[in-house]
Amino acid sequence: MVNGPRNMNSTYGIALLWLCLMLTAAPCVCEPEHYTENLLEIPLGSNFWLHDFRFTTISQALMDHDEHYEIFPKALAQIMNRFSVQQYHVSLTQGRWQTLVWGDAPIETYPYGGEVWAYFPNSQGAVSNSSRSDWRALNRAMGSLICASLEKLDEKRSVNIPPPFSSVFNPRSDRLESLDTLYGILPSEAVCTENLTPWSKLVPHRNKDGVGKYINSLRFAESPYHALVTHVERLSNRSLALTQVLSFVSRKKLRPDTPLLSSSEHNAGVVLQFQRYWIGAAQSQYGGLGVRVHNPLGCAVRVTYLDALPYFLRLYFHTMKIHINGKPINILKDLKDLTFQPSDGQSTQTFLGFSFELPALSSFALSVDIEKSFLHIDAFPPDPSRGFDVGPASILYTVEPGSRCPASQPRRLVSDALLVMLPQPDFSMPFNVITLSSTIVAFFFGSLFNLFTRRHLHWSQLPNRPARKFPFKFFNCQ
């Protein structure tokens, strides 16, 4: 009995020694995880306020080949590690920025509906098949995570962006020449509180603490403009950065007591005016697109234009006309990085991109003819009279070096989406044909079946039936 405690102490000592050796042999964490949050309130015109929430989480796995994170959402990390993607961006926006009411947007605005773009590594020069397959699988995974129908972004609703235009989405990124850029948009994607709930679960505090507790779901849903943004970037093989942005406009100013709140009158300065519109009658098979860019600045700017049209709009490149201050320009000589990729008319989209220099206090105008395609009846949605959605175009402008204007960061602007009416077939004809053919088949089949299967016998020839006399002579067969 005396040796029992000594054996027990020696056992504890050996276990403690093994624990120390394991902790010593384990690799240390090179970089700690970081999390920052900020809320910015900006006064707008007509007594409106812009509320901009920003959450940034930078994290890495604690050990090599490990998926354990302290504050980074593990579900999102598993998706990023599963697919070879460098950056992934998704924005869900409801409403549009009303410049005439609120003034120029002090922050980056996003197009109506759902917008997705991603950078995939590629060393082959052309878009690889692995990038396309990862694009489809990644959209399905992210759509299930944030409760959005991103699986609809197939080849008909997405396009491969050439390298000269990859910087339109993220001008701060470098080494874009070795990356595949895939872009897709869903103009009719609805955004509501069912997207806000899974989005807030990616925030470490969710909406229970910090600035997240000041997010009002009802005020967010009733806002004339609100956007949910999720941007994930791979900093290294093990390090990931997650940026989440929630912006909405309301008539009431938030008054939290947290010191993380910063309220200031943010001045964004004068920005370019950009719009794209449809030319021609809505019901006509032929029409056109018009683009207008106005530079109210006192210096020249470099503008990069990017547009992706669906497969049912045929763009005739030879009809494109461009004017600057009312004077025509030579498209092949004056436009830089001119790229035109026509659609095959069945699945792929049409891509148009170019760069140009817009002088101070000048206007840019573009017009091009477009033909609407005749689609198969199965390609029409359940509400064909509403029309087909066409995603917006984008421009990226920067101040030219050496100009009188101060240097500024490149800024992206998006136009409004379009609603295009396509030639519709007579949807009642299939119903009429089916009804008429079914009636004819039923009539003739029933008559022929009755004729060939009925046995014509006299009543007296029926077995085990006595002869019967009718009271009237014209019924009496005897």
C-alpha positions in Angstrom: 0.0 0.0 0.0 2.9 2.3 0.5 4.1 2.1 -3.1 0.7 2.9 -4.6 0.9 6.7 -4.3 4.4 6.7 -5.6 3.4 4.7 -8.7 0.5 7.1 -9.2 2.8 10.2 -9.0 5.2 8.7 -11.5 2.3 8.0 -13.9 1.2 11.7 -13.7 4.8 12.7 -14.2 5.2 10.7 -17.4 1.9 12.0 -18.7 2.9 15.6 -18.0 6.3 15.0 -19.7 4.5 13.6 -22.8 2.2 16.6 -22.9 5.2 19.0 -22.7 6.9 17.2 -25.5 3.8 17.3 -27.7 3.4 21.1 -27.1 7.0 21.7 -27.9 6.9 19.7 -31.1 3.7 21.3 -32.3 4.2 24.3 -34.7 3.4 27.7 -33.3 0.8 30.0 -34.8 2.7 32.5 -37.0 -0.1 35.0 -37.3 -3.0 35.6 -34.9 -6.5 36.0 -36.1 -7.8 39.6 -36.5 -11.3 40.9 -36.5 -12.4 44.5 -37.0 -15.9 46.1 -37.3 -17.0 49.5 -38.1 -20.3 51.4 -38.6 -20.3 54.6 -40.6 -23.4 56.9 -40.9 -23.5 59.4 -43.7 -26.2 62.1 -44.0 -27.8 62.2 -47.5 -30.3 64.5 -49.2 -34.0 64.7 -48.4 -33.3 63.8 -44.7 -32.1 60.3 -45.5 -29.2 58.5 -43.8 -26.8 55.9 -45.1 -25.8 53.1 -42.7 -22.7 51.2 -43.7 -21.6 48.2 -41.6 -18.2 46.6 -42.3 -16.8 43.4 -40.7 -13.4 42.1 -41.6 -12.0 38.8 -40.4 -8.5 37.6 -41.2 -7.6 34.1 -40.1 -5.5 31.1 -40.8 -5.5 27.5 -39.8 -3.8 26.9 -36.5 -1.8 24.0 -37.8 -0.7 22.7 -41.2 -3.4 20.6 -42.9 -5.8 21.6 -40.2 -9.2 23.3 -40.5 -9.5 24.6 -37.0 -10.3 28.4 -36.7 -10.9 30.6 -33.7 -13.2 33.2 -35.2 -13.2 32.6 -38.9 -16.4 30.8 -40.1 -15.4 27.2 -40.6 -18.0 26.5 -43.2 -16.7 29.2 -45.5 -13.1 28.1 -44.9 -14.0 24.6 -46.0 -15.6 25.9 -49.2 -12.5 28.1 -50.0 -10.1 25.2 -49.4 -12.2 22.8 -51.4 -12.0 24.9 -54.6 -9.0 26.5 -56.1 -10.3 30.1 -56.0 -8.2 33.2 -55.3 -11.1 35.7 -54.7 -14.8 35.3 -54.5 -17.3 38.1 -54.4 -21.1 38.0 -54.1 -23.4 41.0 -53.6 -27.2 40.8 -53.0 -28.9 44.2 -53.6 -32.5 45.4 -53.5 -33.4 48.7 -55.0 -31.1 51.2 -56.7 -29.2 54.3 -55.7 -31.4 57.4 -56.3 -28.9 60.0 -57.3 -31.5 62.8 -57.8 -32.8 62.3 -54.2 -29.7 61.3 -52.2 -26.9 62.8 -54.3 -23.8 61.0 -55.5 -23.1 57.7 -53.7 -20.4 58.2 -51.1 -19.6 54.4 -51.1 -19.4 51.8 -53.8 -22.9 50.7 -54.9 -23.8 47.4 -56.4 -26.2 46.4 -59.3 -29.8 45.3 -58.6 -30.1 41.6 -57.8 -27.3 39.2 -57.3 -23.8 39.8 -58.7 -20.9 37.2 -58.5 -17.4 37.3 -59.7 -14.4 35.1 -58.9 -10.7 34.8 -59.7 -9.3 31.4 -60.4 -5.6 30.6 -60.8 -4.7 29.5 -64.3 -1.3 29.0 -66.1 -2.6 27.8 -69.4 -3.5 31.2 -70.9 -7.1 30.3 -71.8 -10.0 29.6 -69.4 -9.5 26.1 -68.2 -12.2 23.5 -67.7 -11.4 23.2 -64.0 -12.2 26.9 -63.5 -15.6 26.4 -65.2 -16.4 23.3 -63.1 -15.2 25.0 -59.9 -17.3 28.1 -60.8 -20.5 26.1 -61.0 -19.7 24.0 -57.8 -18.6 27.1 -55.9 -21.8 29.0 -56.7 -23.9 26.0 -55.5 -22.0 25.8 -52.2 -22.0 29.6 -51.6 -25.7 29.8 -52.6 -26.6 27.2 -49.9 -24.5 29.1 -47.4 -26.2 32.5 -47.8 -29.6 31.3 -49.0 -29.4 32.5 -52.6 -30.1 30.8 -55.9 -26.6 31.2 -57.3 -26.8 27.8 -58.9 -28.6 29.5 -61.8 -25.3 31.1 -62.9 -24.7 28.6 -65.8 -23.1 29.4 -69.1 -26.1 31.4 -70.2 -25.8 33.8 -67.3 -22.1 34.0 -66.8 -19.2 35.1 -69.0 -15.4 34.8 -69.0 -13.8 38.2 -68.6 -10.6 38.8 -70.7 -7.4 39.8 -68.7 -7.4 43.5 -69.7 -10.8 44.0 -68.0 -10.3 41.8 -64.9 -9.3 44.9 -62.8 -12.8 46.4 -63.2 -14.1 44.4 -60.3 -11.1 44.8 -58.0 -8.6 47.4 -59.1 -6.4 46.8 -56.1 -5.6 43.2 -57.1 -2.3 42.4 -58.9 -1.1 39.6 -61.0 -4.5 39.3 -62.7 -3.0 38.1 -66.0 -2.5 34.7 -64.6 -6.0 34.4 -63.2 -9.3 33.4 -64.8 -12.1 35.9 -64.2 -15.7 34.6 -64.3 -18.6 37.0 -63.9 -22.3 36.4 -63.6 -25.4 38.4 -62.5 -29.0 37.6 -61.6 -31.0 40.8 -62.0 -34.2 39.2 -60.7 -32.7 37.8 -57.5 -34.8 38.8 -54.5 -33.2 40.0 -51.3 -34.9 39.8 -47.9 -34.3 38.9 -44.3 -33.9 35.2 -45.1 -30.5 36.3 -46.7 -29.7 38.5 -43.7 -29.9 35.7 -41.2 -27.3 33.3 -42.7 -25.2 36.3 -43.6 -25.0 37.5 -40.0 -24.0 34.1 -38.8 -20.7 34.5 -40.6 -19.9 37.5 -38.3 -18.1 36.4 -35.1 -20.6 38.3 -32.8 -23.5 37.7 -35.2 -26.0 40.4 -34.4 -25.8 40.0 -30.6 -22.8 42.2 -29.7 -20.6 44.9 -31.2 -22.0 47.0 -34.0 -23.9 44.0 -35.3 -26.6 44.4 -32.6 -27.7 47.7 -34.2 -28.7 45.9 -37.4 -32.5 46.2 -37.5 -34.0 43.5 -39.8 -37.3 45.4 -40.4 -35.5 48.7 -41.2 -33.2 46.8 -43.5 -36.1 45.1 -45.4 -38.1 48.4 -45.7 -35.1 50.3 -47.0 -35.4 51.7 -50.5 -31.8 50.5 -51.1 -30.0 47.8 -49.2 -27.0 45.6 -50.1 -25.4 42.5 -48.6 -21.8 41.8 -49.7 -19.5 38.9 -49.0 -16.0 39.0 -50.2 -13.4 36.3 -49.5 -9.8 36.5 -50.5 -6.9 34.1 -50.2 -3.9 35.9 -48.8 -1.7 32.8 -48.7 -2.0 29.0 -48.7 -3.3 29.1 -45.2 -4.5 32.6 -44.6 -8.0 33.9 -45.6 -9.6 37.3 -45.4 -13.4 37.8 -45.2 -15.0 41.2 -45.7 -18.7 41.6 -45.1 -20.6 44.8 -45.9 -24.1 45.7 -45.1 -25.5 49.0 -46.4 -29.0 50.4 -46.3 -30.7 53.8 -46.4 -33.3 54.9 -43.9 -34.8 58.1 -42.6 -33.6 57.6 -39.0 -30.1 57.9 -37.7 -28.7 55.3 -35.4 -27.6 56.4 -32.0 -25.7 53.6 -30.4 -23.5 54.2 -27.3 -20.7 51.9 -28.5 -17.3 53.6 -29.2 -17.0 51.6 -32.4 -19.5 53.9 -34.0 -18.1 56.8 -36.1 -20.5 59.3 -37.6 -19.2 61.9 -40.0 -20.2 63.8 -43.0 -18.5 61.9 -45.8 -17.9 63.9 -49.0 -17.4 61.6 -52.0 -16.9 64.5 -54.4 -18.2 64.7 -58.0 -18.4 61.4 -59.9 -19.1 60.6 -63.5 -22.6 60.2 -64.8 -23.2 56.8 -66.5 -26.3 55.3 -68.0 -27.3 52.6 -70.5 -30.7 52.5 -72.1 -32.7 50.8 -74.8 -33.3 52.4 -78.2 -36.5 51.7 -80.1 -39.9 50.3 -79.5 -40.3 47.6 -76.8 -42.4 45.3 -79.0 -40.2 45.5 -82.0 -37.8 42.8 -83.0 -35.1 45.2 -83.8 -33.7 47.9 -81.5 -30.4 49.1 -80.1 -28.4 50.0 -77.0 -27.4 53.5 -76.0 -24.6 54.4 -73.6 -23.8 57.8 -72.2 -20.9 58.8 -70.0 -20.6 62.5 -68.8 -17.4 63.8 -67.2 -18.2 66.8 -65.0 -14.6 66.9 -63.6 -12.1 69.6 -64.6 -9.6 67.0 -65.8 -9.4 64.0 -68.1 -10.2 60.5 -67.0 -9.4 57.0 -68.3 -12.6 55.0 -68.6 -12.9 51.2 -69.1 -16.2 50.0 -70.3 -17.4 46.4 -69.8 -20.7 44.9 -70.9 -22.1 41.3 -71.1 -25.3 40.7 -73.1 -27.4 37.5 -72.9 -27.5 35.1 -75.8 -30.9 36.2 -77.0 -29.7 39.7 -78.0 -27.6 39.7 -81.2 -25.3 42.7 -81.3 -24.2 43.9 -84.7 -20.7 45.3 -84.2 -20.4 47.0 -87.6 -23.3 49.3 -86.6 -21.6 50.7 -83.5 -21.1 54.4 -83.5 -19.3 56.5 -80.9 -19.2 60.2 -80.4 -17.3 62.4 -78.0 -18.9 65.9 -77.6 -20.9 65.2 -80.7 -17.9 64.3 -82.9 -17.5 60.8 -84.3 -14.3 58.9 -83.5 -12.5 56.0 -85.1 -13.5 52.9 -83.2 -10.5 50.9 -84.2 -7.9 53.6 -83.6 -9.2 55.7 -80.7 -10.4 52.8 -78.5 -7.8 50.8 -76.5 -8.1 47.1 -75.7 -11.1 46.7 -77.9 -12.5 43.2 -77.3 -15.7 41.8 -78.9 -16.7 38.2 -78.3 -20.0 37.4 -80.1 -22.5 34.9 -78.7 -23.2 31.6 -80.4 -26.9 32.4 -80.2 -27.7 29.4 -77.9 -25.8 29.5 -74.6 -22.8 31.8 -74.4 -23.1 35.6 -73.8 -21.8 38.5 -75.9 -18.9 40.4 -74.4 -17.9 44.0 -75.3 -15.1 45.9 -73.6 -12.8 48.8 -74.4 -10.9 51.7 -72.8 -10.9 55.3 -73.9 -9.8 58.8 -72.6 -12.6 61.2 -71.8 -11.5 64.9 -71.7 -12.7 67.3 -69.0 -16.3 68.5 -69.2 -17.0 66.1 -72.0 -19.6 63.5 -72.9 -19.3 60.1 -74.5 -22.2 58.5 -76.5 -22.4 55.0 -78.0 -25.1 53.4 -80.0 -25.3 49.9 -81.6 -28.1 47.9 -83.3 -29.4 44.8 -81.7 -31.7 42.1 -82.9 -33.9 40.0 -80.6 -33.8 36.3 -81.1 -36.8 33.9 -81.5 -36.6 31.5 -78.6 -38.1 28.1 -78.2 -41.3 27.9 -76.3 -39.5 26.0 -73.5 -37.0 28.9 -73.0 -39.7 31.3 -71.9 -40.3 31.9 -68.1 -43.7 31.3 -66.5 -44.5 35.1 -66.9 -43.3 35.8 -70.4 -45.3 39.1 -70.6 -43.0 40.6 -68.0 -40.0 40.4 -70.3 -36.4 39.2 -69.9 -33.9 40.8 -67.5 -30.6 42.1 -68.9 -27.8 42.7 -66.5 -26.1 46.1 -66.1 -22.9 47.4 -67.7 -19.9 48.6 -65.8 -17.3 51.3 -66.1 -14.1 51.9 -64.2 -12.6 55.3 -64.3 -9.4 56.8 -63.0 -7.9 60.3 -63.1 -5.2 60.6 -65.7 -1.7 61.2 -64.2 -0.5 64.8 -64.6 -3.9 66.4 -64.6 -5.1 69.2 -62.4 -7.4 67.0 -60.4 -6.0 65.3 -57.3 -5.1 61.6 -57.5 -7.8 59.3 -56.4 -8.5 55.6 -56.3 -10.2 53.9 -59.3 -13.9 53.8 -58.9 -16.5 51.5 -60.5 -20.0 52.5 -61.6 -22.8 50.3 -62.8 -25.8 51.2 -64.9 -29.4 50.1 -64.4 -30.6 46.7 -65.6 -32.9 46.5 -68.6 -36.2 44.7 -69.2 -36.5 43.6 -72.8 -39.5 42.2 -74.5 -38.8 39.3 -76.9 -41.0 38.0 -79.7 -43.5 35.7 -78.2 -45.2 32.7 -79.8 -48.9 32.0 -79.5 -48.9 30.2 -76.2 -52.5 29.2 -76.6 -51.8 27.1 -79.8 -50.2 24.1 -77.9 -53.3 24.1 -75.7 -55.7 24.3 -78.6 -53.8 21.6 -80.6 -53.7 19.3 -77.6 -57.4 19.8 -76.8 -58.5 19.3 -80.4 -56.3 16.3 -81.1 -57.3 14.7 -77.8 -61.0 15.2 -78.6 -60.6 13.7 -82.1 -58.7 10.7 -80.9 -61.1 10.0 -78.1 -64.1 10.3 -80.4 -62.8 8.0 -83.2 -61.1 5.6 -80.8 -64.3 5.2 -78.8 -66.4 4.7 -81.9 -64.1 2.2 -83.4 -63.6 0.3 -80.1 -67.4 0.1 -79.6 -67.9 -1.0 -83.2 -65.3 -3.8 -83.1 -66.0 -5.1 -79.7 -69.9 -5.0 -79.4 -71.8 -8.2 -80.2 -75.2 -7.7 -82.0 -77.7 -10.3 -80.7 -81.4 -10.5 -80.7 -82.9 -10.5 -77.2 -84.4 -13.9 -77.8 -80.9 -15.3 -78.4 -79.7 -14.5 -75.0 -79.0 -17.6 -72.9 -81.4 -18.6 -70.1 -83.8 -15.9 -70.8 -87.5 -16.7 -71.6 -89.3 -15.2 -74.5 -91.0 -11.9 -73.6 -94.0 -10.2 -75.2 -94.3 -6.5 -75.2 -97.6 -4.8 -74.8 -97.3 -2.8 -77.9 -97.2 -4.3 -81.4 -94.4 -2.2 -82.7 -92.2 -3.6 -79.9 -93.3 -7.2 -80.5 -90.8 -9.1 -82.6 -92.8 -12.3 -82.9 
